[in-house]
Every structure is written in structure tokens, then in C-alpha cells.
Amino acid sequence: MSTRRRLAAVVAVCALIAIGVGMAATVGQQEEQTTGTGTGTRVSFYGDSYTLGTGATADEKRWSTIVSEQRNWREFNPSVNGLGFINNRDNFGTGDLPDQIIESDPEIVFVTMGLNDNFSYDSAADAIHDQIAFDLDRLKTALPDARFIVVEPFWYTDERPESLGVISGWVEEEAAAIGADYIPGASRWIEGHPEWMADDGLHPNDDGYAAMAERMNVELERLGL
């Protein structure tokens, strides 16, 4: 299947996710899946389904929770299926995700966004770029003492649209603008490993998230965390 046809098919799937599962995530999962058992540093995660842990058999199997438990972090993870810097931003009943990140008063903020915006790139490239800058500046302004860790957007196939490189470049540029740490290369962390994908073909399975956690740990150690 060509990259264009594959992306078109995924757009249809993501639309269903955004309407159905995405709404459930913003209402129910914010209460059930956001706070870990750690007692140490408060860490909040601003992300999409790859940080929410869609495809894992349990919350404990997603990369964010694995990393948080290993470091005794208090995890706040309200990530949402289908979310992007512009994608699925209207499906919130009580404020958007940056609001929730700010209200959680974290000491560390992870930003793992951008995958879903590839599906809107052809029609909304400028809006995506502007929103990346707006979101990161807004978070930094509201949380001036927090440490920000911005991650290159994740990706789910070995085929890579040109938009992925462009959006990743914007994310890195705006991370530098707020003085954030930046983790490159994350779009390739599950590349070449179909056995790491869940049955839906879109998200990692438990093994995939474990591999992502392992790679994230390497990068965090590089950053002194």
C-alpha cells in the first residue's frame, strides 16, 4: 500500500478514535489513568495515544508508567487518543489538555505530540506550526520552574511521509525556543519491528511499549534523569 493510501486509511480510523475512544479518554480516563503510585517528583505527560498507552493490555504496560515507576515519579497522564497540536482539540468538556497539565503543577513536563497532525498537514501546515509554538510557550509561561522534555513525534510505520520530518523540525525548533530538553529519533523507535504492534496495526503492544520505555530511559539518563 502506498504511503498516501495508508495515511488516508489511518485518517478514517483516527476519526473514529477521536469521536469515540477519544471522548471516553477525556471524560473517564482522566480519573482512572492519570495518577501513578510514585511518591517522588511530579511529572505530567502531554501526549496522544502513544503516551496514553492505547494497545497495551494495562496502564502499567505503557512506556510512561514504566518509566515513572522506575523513578518513583508521580505520574499525571491525561493523554488522549487522536490528539495533535491541532487534531482533536475540540473534544474536551472541561478545558484542553494544556489546562490540565498546568493545573497538575508538575516539576517535569513531557511533550510527546505531533503524530496525528501529519493527517492534517496538507490543509493546515501553518496552523500546526503556530500551535506548536503557542502550546509550548503557554506551558512554559504558566510553569516557569518546570523542566520540559520535548520528544520527537512518535511514528507507527516504516513508511514516513515528508510531513513527519517537517513537523519534527518545528517541534525541535520550538523546544529550543523555551529552553526545553529535546529527545530526537523517537519516530524510529519501533521501526522495523512489526511484532511490536498491537492487533489494530496502529499502536504498540506491551512489547512495543517496553521497547519505547527502554529507549526513553537511555535518553533520560543522557539528560541526567
Secondary structure, DSSP 8 states (H G I E B T S, - for coil): --HHHHHHHHHHHHHHHHHTHHHHIIIIIHHHSSB-S--S-EEEEEE-HHHHTTTSSSGGGSHHHHHHHHHT-EEE----TT--SSTTTT--SSS-HHHHHHHT--SEEEEE--TGGGGGHHHHHHHHHHHHHHHHHHHHHH-TTSEEEEE-----SS---HHHHHHHHHHHHHHHHTT-EEE--GGGTTTT-GGGB-TTSSSB-HHHHHHHHHHHHHHHHHTT-
